[in-house]
Amino acid sequence: MTEGPRRSPTHDGSSHSDRKHDARPRGGRTHDAGPRHRRSHDAPPAPRAHAITLIGPGRHGTAIASLFASHGTDVTLFHHRAAKAEAAARVVRSAARGAEVTVAPDLASAVVGNELVVLSTLWDAPQRQVIGSLGEALVGKVLLDVSNPLDVTPSGIVMRQPAEGSAGQFVATLLPGGVGHAKAFSNLATAFINESADQDPLAVLPFVADSTTTAEVVRPYLAATGWLPWLVGGIDRSADVEIGGRFNAVQGRHGRARLDAEQMLEYAGPEAVLA
């Protein structure tokens, strides 16, 4: 996707220096706090406010689920091995603050009612299986891909160059039409995901998306985690936010791959505006 002109991430005309000590994004959506009404049996359930699904909670995925839950976002977990899902749920529940953590009994029910689905399986074959199995159930939702092109082999973890150019671009070839696609957290070591949240000033979380609409859906979820989301391009720029990419190798105020807003502005410029 071609990038157009760029805009300031503050979106309100203020400078980064003016807001760096109170720069938590204000992109959250307003949700009605009143009673919910039962929908008819033939209508799809409305997306739950402040809730995500995470599929494939390994170490990285469990850390991401813990980050969301520790900031009040409900998390539904699914792993094809039920024992692994329950083990991950225990870890996530221990971190949760005002959030509900549940384990879905099957893949189909895991995505019901949540507009954001985080796919944290290994890349390639597991992604093909999950996306292929869900199919049209993903339509109208956003899939947040956190993968890197890493193969687990008997001799260890080996990086592979995807024919499409990046793991994110590979995932894009699997998605049905009508599914939003974003990518984040791939540039971060697992340990950084929670330890670098809620910094002062906030650490930047670079992300890519397939459209402006997708970016604005996923932004409030990312902003609620104690990171400063920063759109750096379309899915064609996925390699930048994957292992070895420009946002993985850079050194910032908070450590490797963790810049603050002023550093990010100098390093990469204002947030991207997607054409």
C-alpha positions in Angstrom: 0.0 0.0 0.0 1.4 3.4 -0.9 1.9 5.9 1.9 0.5 9.4 1.5 1.4 12.5 3.4 2.1 12.1 7.0 0.4 13.6 10.1 1.4 14.4 13.6 0.5 11.6 16.0 -1.0 14.1 18.5 -3.8 14.9 15.9 -4.6 18.1 17.8 -1.9 20.6 16.6 0.1 20.4 19.9 3.8 19.7 19.8 5.3 16.5 21.2 7.2 18.6 23.8 4.0 20.1 25.0 2.5 16.6 25.6 5.3 14.3 26.3 4.5 14.0 30.0 0.7 13.6 29.5 0.8 12.1 26.0 -1.5 9.1 26.6 -3.5 8.8 23.4 -7.1 9.9 23.6 -8.3 7.7 20.7 -10.6 5.6 22.9 -14.2 5.2 21.9 -17.1 6.0 24.1 -19.3 3.0 25.1 -22.7 3.2 26.6 -22.5 2.1 30.3 -26.2 1.4 30.5 -27.8 -2.0 30.5 -27.4 -4.2 27.4 -30.4 -5.6 25.6 -30.7 -9.1 24.4 -30.3 -9.3 20.6 -32.5 -11.6 18.5 -31.2 -15.1 18.0 -30.4 -14.6 14.3 -28.4 -11.4 14.8 -24.6 -11.5 15.4 -23.6 -10.4 18.9 -22.4 -6.8 19.3 -18.7 -6.5 19.8 -17.9 -6.3 23.5 -16.3 -3.1 24.8 -12.7 -3.5 25.9 -12.4 -7.1 25.0 -10.1 -9.1 22.7 -9.6 -12.7 21.6 -6.1 -14.1 21.6 -5.4 -17.3 19.7 -2.3 -19.4 20.3 -1.0 -18.1 23.7 2.7 -19.2 23.8 5.2 -17.1 25.6 4.8 -14.0 23.4 1.1 -14.3 23.2 0.7 -14.8 26.9 2.7 -11.7 27.5 0.5 -9.7 25.1 -2.7 -11.1 26.8 -1.3 -10.2 30.2 -0.6 -6.6 29.0 -4.2 -6.2 27.8 -5.7 -7.8 30.9 -3.5 -5.7 33.3 -5.0 -2.6 31.7 -8.6 -3.7 32.1 -9.3 -5.4 28.8 -11.2 -8.7 28.9 -9.3 -11.5 27.2 -10.6 -14.7 25.7 -7.9 -17.3 25.1 -7.9 -20.3 22.8 -5.2 -22.9 22.2 -5.7 -26.2 20.3 -4.2 -27.8 23.4 -6.6 -27.1 26.2 -4.0 -27.5 28.9 -1.8 -24.8 27.3 -4.8 -22.4 27.2 -5.5 -23.1 30.9 -1.9 -22.6 31.8 -1.8 -19.3 29.9 -5.1 -18.2 31.6 -3.6 -18.7 35.0 -0.7 -16.4 34.1 -3.0 -13.8 32.6 -5.4 -13.8 35.5 -2.6 -13.2 37.9 -1.8 -10.0 35.9 -5.4 -8.9 35.3 -6.7 -5.7 36.8 -10.5 -5.4 36.5 -10.6 -7.7 33.5 -12.2 -11.1 32.9 -10.0 -13.8 31.5 -11.8 -16.8 29.9 -10.8 -19.9 27.9 -12.9 -20.7 24.9 -13.8 -24.3 24.4 -13.3 -24.2 20.6 -11.9 -21.9 17.9 -15.2 -20.8 16.5 -16.6 -19.7 19.9 -13.3 -17.9 20.7 -14.0 -15.1 18.2 -17.7 -14.6 18.9 -18.5 -11.1 20.1 -15.0 -9.6 19.9 -13.9 -7.3 17.0 -10.2 -7.6 17.7 -8.6 -11.1 17.2 -4.9 -11.3 18.1 -3.2 -14.2 16.2 -0.1 -15.2 18.2 0.6 -18.7 16.8 3.8 -19.5 15.0 3.8 -18.3 11.5 3.0 -20.2 8.2 1.3 -23.6 8.7 -0.4 -22.7 12.1 -1.7 -19.4 10.7 -3.0 -21.2 7.6 -4.9 -23.7 9.8 -6.4 -21.1 12.1 -7.4 -18.6 9.4 -8.6 -21.3 7.1 -10.7 -22.8 9.9 -12.3 -19.5 10.9 -12.9 -18.3 7.4 -16.0 -16.1 7.2 -16.2 -15.9 10.9 -13.4 -13.3 10.8 -15.3 -11.0 8.4 -16.1 -7.7 10.0 -13.3 -8.1 12.6 -9.7 -7.0 12.7 -6.9 -9.5 12.9 -3.9 -8.3 14.8 -0.9 -10.3 13.6 2.1 -10.5 16.0 4.2 -13.1 14.1 7.8 -13.2 12.9 9.0 -15.4 10.1 10.7 -17.9 12.5 10.8 -21.6 12.1 11.2 -23.9 15.0 13.5 -26.7 13.9 15.3 -29.6 15.8 18.5 -27.4 15.7 16.8 -24.3 17.0 14.8 -21.3 15.8 15.7 -20.3 12.3 14.6 -17.1 10.4 13.1 -17.7 7.0 12.6 -15.0 4.3 8.9 -15.1 3.2 8.4 -15.1 -0.5 5.8 -12.3 0.0 8.5 -10.1 1.7 7.4 -10.4 5.4 5.3 -12.5 7.7 2.7 -9.7 7.7 2.4 -9.8 3.9 2.1 -13.6 4.0 -0.8 -13.4 6.5 -2.5 -10.9 4.1 -2.7 -13.6 1.4 -4.6 -15.8 3.8 -7.4 -13.4 5.0 -10.9 -13.4 3.5 -12.2 -10.2 2.1 -13.8 -8.0 4.7 -11.2 -8.7 7.4 -9.2 -5.8 8.7 -5.5 -6.6 9.1 -3.0 -4.9 11.5 0.4 -5.9 12.9 2.1 -4.9 16.2 4.3 -6.3 19.0 6.6 -8.2 16.5 9.4 -5.8 17.0 9.5 -6.4 20.8 11.3 -9.0 22.8 8.7 -10.9 25.0 10.2 -9.4 28.2 9.7 -5.8 26.9 6.0 -6.1 26.3 4.9 -5.6 29.9 8.0 -4.1 31.5 8.0 -1.1 29.1 4.3 -0.2 29.4 3.3 2.9 31.3 6.7 4.6 31.0 7.1 8.4 31.4 7.3 9.5 28.7 5.4 6.6 27.0 7.2 4.1 24.9 6.1 4.1 21.3 4.5 1.0 19.8 4.8 1.1 16.0 2.1 -0.7 14.1 1.0 -1.2 10.5 -2.5 -1.6 9.1 -4.2 -2.3 5.8 -6.4 0.8 5.9 -7.2 4.0 7.8 -10.4 2.3 9.1 -8.5 -0.7 10.5 -5.9 1.6 12.1 -8.6 3.6 13.9 -10.2 0.4 15.1 -7.1 -1.0 16.6 -5.5 2.2 17.9 -7.7 2.5 21.0 -7.0 -1.0 22.0 -3.2 -0.5 21.7 -3.5 2.9 23.5 -5.2 1.3 26.4 -2.1 -0.8 27.2 0.2 1.9 28.4 2.0 2.2 25.0 1.8 5.1 22.5 0.6 3.5 19.2 2.2 5.0 16.1 1.1 4.1 12.6 4.2 3.6 10.4 2.6 2.4 7.2 0.5 -0.2 5.4 0.9 -4.0 5.5 3.6 -3.7 2.8 5.8 -2.2 5.5 5.4 -5.2 7.9 9.1 -6.0 7.6 9.8 -2.7 9.4 8.0 -4.0 12.6 9.3 -7.5 12.4 12.5 -9.0 13.8 15.5 -7.4 12.1 13.4 -4.5 10.9 14.1 -0.8 11.5 11.8 -0.7 14.5 13.4 -3.8 16.0 17.0 -2.8 15.7 16.8 0.8 16.9 18.0 1.9 20.3 15.7 4.3 22.2 15.2 6.0 25.6 13.7 2.9 27.1 16.0 0.4 25.5 16.2 -1.6 22.2 13.1 -1.1 20.0 11.6 1.3 22.6 11.7 5.0 21.6 9.7 7.8 23.1 7.6 10.1 21.0 10.3 12.8 20.4 12.8 10.1 19.4 10.3 8.4 17.1 9.4 11.7 15.4 13.1 12.3 14.7 13.8 8.7 13.6 10.7 8.0 11.5 8.8 11.2 11.1 5.1 11.8 11.9 2.6 9.0 11.7 1.7 7.6 8.3 -1.5 8.5 6.5 -2.6 5.6 4.4 -3.8 6.3 0.9 
